């Protein structure tokens, strides 16, 4: 009887060391060893194999053994979606609650000038499924557009335009009002390509002046989180995400007393700072 094997990057992602793509990079860079030998991309392993990442042992766990936690974070403008920035700028990970023996994995990204909903999970397989283009997860954005938007612009963006990295389109565009040349729209897209929402509007010679993600799949940004704050999703919300990703439901583990204290301290320490807000003089000058 053959022993079941899995792709190395999938097992590492599931163990909470990063996304599957990040683990593929780690393998390519020679940072991963299997049974003392440097691994190569494409290797498959068994649960009895000895795996290290950066010389640290990896605890290999079956999918059903991995805790599935998900938090929703309301990203302010000016934060980077990276773990560390060489220039010392604030990142989204700076504000998240600390984990012991695990890591938060970002489900998608937002660029530095985009605010709104970001999801983080401890389950690498859930993150990979929700980000993969084949899953076709809806992302909804509130967009403030400078300039006169004509019906033919909306038609072009919903029927599809050719960008430098391939065709792109919105599946829905709805006007939400505004004044003068600044009009708010809500748009829905099924991919997470770099700056795709902005580039679609730019293809119509229109400029996006504000961009905020308000929904990812069935999770809406709501009043539970102000800018720079996070909240843990409920069992029902996590199960809905798992169903969307084609995964079975799994009980969200209760926080231990130590985790409750640590998360509470982190939430109080990492509230938004006034420096992130625009000075009043800037608001009056607009």
BELCORTA-V827464 format. One record per residue. N is the residue number from 1. RES is the residue in one letter. PSI is psi in whole degrees, 0 to 359 (* if undefined). Layout:
# BELCORTA-V827464
n:N res:RES psi:PSI
n:N res:RES psi:PSI
This chain:
# BELCORTA-V827464
n:1 res:X psi:128
n:2 res:X psi:137
n:3 res:X psi:130
n:4 res:X psi:140
n:5 res:X psi:161
n:6 res:X psi:157
n:7 res:X psi:138
n:8 res:X psi:315
n:9 res:X psi:330
n:10 res:X psi:318
n:11 res:X psi:319
n:12 res:X psi:318
n:13 res:X psi:318
n:14 res:X psi:329
n:15 res:X psi:356
n:16 res:X psi:19
n:17 res:X psi:356
n:18 res:X psi:181
n:19 res:X psi:166
n:20 res:X psi:322
n:21 res:X psi:319
n:22 res:X psi:323
n:23 res:X psi:327
n:24 res:X psi:320
n:25 res:X psi:318
n:26 res:X psi:320
n:27 res:X psi:314
n:28 res:X psi:325
n:29 res:X psi:0
n:30 res:X psi:21
n:31 res:X psi:354
n:32 res:X psi:136
n:33 res:X psi:145
n:34 res:X psi:120
n:35 res:X psi:40
n:36 res:X psi:354
n:37 res:X psi:141
n:38 res:X psi:128
n:39 res:X psi:160
n:40 res:X psi:154
n:41 res:X psi:130
n:42 res:X psi:348
n:43 res:X psi:143
n:44 res:X psi:146
n:45 res:X psi:164
n:46 res:X psi:164
n:47 res:X psi:340
n:48 res:X psi:351
n:49 res:X psi:154
n:50 res:X psi:119
n:51 res:X psi:137
n:52 res:X psi:148
n:53 res:X psi:119
n:54 res:X psi:41
n:55 res:X psi:7
n:56 res:X psi:134
n:57 res:X psi:142
n:58 res:X psi:128
n:59 res:X psi:105
n:60 res:X psi:126
n:61 res:X psi:147
n:62 res:X psi:158
n:63 res:X psi:318
n:64 res:X psi:350
n:65 res:X psi:349
n:66 res:X psi:124
n:67 res:X psi:136
n:68 res:X psi:97
n:69 res:X psi:147
n:70 res:X psi:133
n:71 res:X psi:149
n:72 res:X psi:131
n:73 res:X psi:137
n:74 res:X psi:97
n:75 res:X psi:127
n:76 res:X psi:161
n:77 res:X psi:149
n:78 res:X psi:353
n:79 res:X psi:146
n:80 res:X psi:144
n:81 res:X psi:65
n:82 res:X psi:156
n:83 res:X psi:323
n:84 res:X psi:141
n:85 res:X psi:124
n:86 res:X psi:334
n:87 res:X psi:0
n:88 res:X psi:16
n:89 res:X psi:159
n:90 res:X psi:139
n:91 res:X psi:163
n:92 res:X psi:332
n:93 res:X psi:342
n:94 res:X psi:332
n:95 res:X psi:349
n:96 res:X psi:154
n:97 res:X psi:145
n:98 res:X psi:145
n:99 res:X psi:152
n:100 res:X psi:114
n:101 res:X psi:6
n:102 res:X psi:174
n:103 res:X psi:150
n:104 res:X psi:133
n:105 res:X psi:125
n:106 res:X psi:133
n:107 res:X psi:91
n:108 res:X psi:180
n:109 res:X psi:163
n:110 res:X psi:142
n:111 res:X psi:171
n:112 res:X psi:329
n:113 res:X psi:7
n:114 res:X psi:137
n:115 res:X psi:178
n:116 res:X psi:206
n:117 res:X psi:126
n:118 res:X psi:138
n:119 res:X psi:141
n:120 res:X psi:143
n:121 res:X psi:161
n:122 res:X psi:353
n:123 res:X psi:103
n:124 res:X psi:325
n:125 res:X psi:320
n:126 res:X psi:315
n:127 res:X psi:314
n:128 res:X psi:316
n:129 res:X psi:317
n:130 res:X psi:334
n:131 res:X psi:338
n:132 res:X psi:133
n:133 res:X psi:329
n:134 res:X psi:338
n:135 res:X psi:337
n:136 res:X psi:53
n:137 res:X psi:132
n:138 res:X psi:136
n:139 res:X psi:127
n:140 res:X psi:135
n:141 res:X psi:144
n:142 res:X psi:127
n:143 res:X psi:127
n:144 res:X psi:123
n:145 res:X psi:133
n:146 res:X psi:130
n:147 res:X psi:168
n:148 res:X psi:118
n:149 res:X psi:119
n:150 res:X psi:157
n:151 res:X psi:325
n:152 res:X psi:333
n:153 res:X psi:314
n:154 res:X psi:318
n:155 res:X psi:315
n:156 res:X psi:318
n:157 res:X psi:333
n:158 res:X psi:331
n:159 res:X psi:333
n:160 res:X psi:137
n:161 res:X psi:158
n:162 res:X psi:117
n:163 res:X psi:176
n:164 res:X psi:338
n:165 res:X psi:21
n:166 res:X psi:177
n:167 res:X psi:149
n:168 res:X psi:154
n:169 res:X psi:156
n:170 res:X psi:142
n:171 res:X psi:344
n:172 res:X psi:142
n:173 res:X psi:123
n:174 res:X psi:132
n:175 res:X psi:138
n:176 res:X psi:19
n:177 res:X psi:184
n:178 res:X psi:182
n:179 res:X psi:145
n:180 res:X psi:228
n:181 res:X psi:357
n:182 res:X psi:107
n:183 res:X psi:139
n:184 res:X psi:138
n:185 res:X psi:156
n:186 res:X psi:129
n:187 res:X psi:152
n:188 res:X psi:136
n:189 res:X psi:154
n:190 res:X psi:4
n:191 res:X psi:172
n:192 res:X psi:38
n:193 res:X psi:156
n:194 res:X psi:121
n:195 res:X psi:29
n:196 res:X psi:319
n:197 res:X psi:313
n:198 res:X psi:318
n:199 res:X psi:328
n:200 res:X psi:317
n:201 res:X psi:322
n:202 res:X psi:333
n:203 res:X psi:340
n:204 res:X psi:16
n:205 res:X psi:39
n:206 res:X psi:148
n:207 res:X psi:133
n:208 res:X psi:120
n:209 res:X psi:338
n:210 res:X psi:141
n:211 res:X psi:127
n:212 res:X psi:127
n:213 res:X psi:130
n:214 res:X psi:351
n:215 res:X psi:142
n:216 res:X psi:110
n:217 res:X psi:241
n:218 res:X psi:13
n:219 res:X psi:120
n:220 res:X psi:142
n:221 res:X psi:124
n:222 res:X psi:191
n:223 res:X psi:358
n:224 res:X psi:335
n:225 res:X psi:125
n:226 res:X psi:173
n:227 res:X psi:129
n:228 res:X psi:6
n:229 res:X psi:160
n:230 res:X psi:161
n:231 res:X psi:143
n:232 res:X psi:136
n:233 res:X psi:153
n:234 res:X psi:168
n:235 res:X psi:317
n:236 res:X psi:318
n:237 res:X psi:318
n:238 res:X psi:320
n:239 res:X psi:322
n:240 res:X psi:319
n:241 res:X psi:318
n:242 res:X psi:318
n:243 res:X psi:319
n:244 res:X psi:325
n:245 res:X psi:357
n:246 res:X psi:27
n:247 res:X psi:155
n:248 res:X psi:154
n:249 res:X psi:151
n:250 res:X psi:138
n:251 res:X psi:130
n:252 res:X psi:123
n:253 res:X psi:142
n:254 res:X psi:147
n:255 res:X psi:137
n:256 res:X psi:162
n:257 res:X psi:321
n:258 res:X psi:317
n:259 res:X psi:319
n:260 res:X psi:315
n:261 res:X psi:316
n:262 res:X psi:316
n:263 res:X psi:323
n:264 res:X psi:317
n:265 res:X psi:318
n:266 res:X psi:319
n:267 res:X psi:320
n:268 res:X psi:325
n:269 res:X psi:332
n:270 res:X psi:34
n:271 res:X psi:161
n:272 res:X psi:144
n:273 res:X psi:149
n:274 res:X psi:334
n:275 res:X psi:339
n:276 res:X psi:343
n:277 res:X psi:152
n:278 res:X psi:140
n:279 res:X psi:152
n:280 res:X psi:325
n:281 res:X psi:325
n:282 res:X psi:322
n:283 res:X psi:323
n:284 res:X psi:333
n:285 res:X psi:350
n:286 res:X psi:*
